[in-house]
Amino acid sequence: MSKKKEEFARQEQIQEEIRRVKLPRDKQCIGVVDQRLGGSRMRVRCFDGKNRICRIPGRMKRRLWVREGDYVLVEPWELGGDEKADILFKYKPNQVSFLKKRGYVKEMEALEEF
């Protein structure tokens, strides 16, 4: 494959990823992983100003690899929603830049101070 075709394919893939960015619905919110606690649990700083202990559901444990500093989509539990939540999706770097441009992640600069 020539360099031009590879570059075009890479740009096309990036555009497709940006088109398919999952946005928060209803009670869902975006957060940043602060600390991994073990056993598929981690501490996440959410954009609604709350720190939650989140887990990766069993159906996604093998597919979703999350590290500290990753942006994730979080859905709080019905009981204990201020303290616990499930991780639904991990955003890729180009999706995070898309979210920042659209204003979904603008609040994090203020939260990073503490």
C-alpha positions in Angstrom: 0.0 0.0 0.0 1.3 3.4 -0.8 1.8 6.1 1.8 -1.0 8.2 0.4 -3.5 5.4 0.7 -2.3 4.6 4.2 -2.6 8.2 5.3 -6.1 8.5 3.7 -7.2 5.3 5.5 -5.9 6.5 8.8 -7.7 9.9 8.4 -10.9 8.1 7.4 -10.7 5.9 10.5 -10.2 9.0 12.7 -13.3 10.7 11.2 -15.4 7.6 11.8 -14.3 7.4 15.4 -15.2 11.0 15.9 -18.6 10.4 14.3 -19.4 7.7 16.8 -18.6 9.4 20.0 -20.9 8.3 22.8 -22.4 11.2 24.6 -23.8 11.0 28.2 -27.6 10.4 28.4 -30.0 10.7 31.4 -27.9 10.0 34.5 -24.6 9.2 32.8 -21.6 11.4 33.1 -18.0 11.7 31.9 -15.2 11.2 34.3 -11.4 10.7 34.6 -9.9 7.6 36.3 -7.8 8.8 39.3 -6.7 5.5 40.8 -7.0 1.8 40.2 -8.1 -0.1 43.3 -7.9 -3.7 42.0 -10.5 -6.3 41.2 -11.9 -4.3 38.2 -12.6 -1.3 40.5 -11.3 2.2 40.3 -11.8 5.7 41.7 -13.2 8.0 39.1 -13.5 11.8 39.3 -16.8 12.7 37.6 -17.6 16.0 35.9 -20.6 16.4 38.2 -18.2 17.1 41.0 -18.4 13.7 42.7 -15.7 11.0 43.3 -17.1 7.5 42.7 -15.8 4.0 43.1 -16.6 2.5 39.7 -16.4 -1.1 38.5 -16.2 -2.6 35.0 -19.2 -4.9 34.5 -18.5 -8.6 33.9 -19.6 -8.5 30.2 -16.9 -5.9 29.5 -14.0 -7.0 31.7 -12.0 -8.7 29.0 -12.7 -6.0 26.3 -12.1 -2.8 28.3 -8.6 -2.0 29.6 -8.6 1.2 31.6 -5.6 3.1 33.1 -5.2 6.2 35.3 -6.0 9.4 33.4 -8.4 7.8 30.9 -11.7 9.5 30.2 -14.6 7.1 30.7 -18.4 7.2 30.5 -19.9 6.4 33.9 -23.5 5.4 34.9 -24.2 5.9 38.6 -26.1 3.1 40.5 -29.7 3.6 41.5 -28.8 2.9 45.1 -25.7 4.7 46.3 -25.4 6.7 43.0 -23.2 9.4 44.7 -20.6 6.8 45.7 -20.7 3.9 43.2 -21.1 3.5 39.4 -20.4 1.3 36.4 -18.0 2.2 33.6 -19.7 1.9 30.2 -17.2 3.2 27.7 -13.6 4.4 27.4 -12.9 7.3 25.2 -9.9 7.3 22.8 -7.6 10.4 22.6 -9.2 11.8 19.4 -12.7 11.4 20.9 -11.5 13.3 24.0 -10.3 16.2 21.9 -13.7 16.1 20.1 -15.5 16.3 23.5 -13.3 19.2 24.6 -14.1 21.1 21.4 -17.8 20.6 21.9 -17.6 21.7 25.5 -18.5 18.4 27.3 -15.1 18.3 29.1 -14.5 22.0 29.6 -15.2 21.8 33.4 -12.2 19.5 34.1 -9.7 22.3 34.1 -11.4 23.8 37.1 -11.6 20.4 38.9 -7.9 19.5 38.3 -6.8 22.2 40.7 -7.4 20.2 43.8 
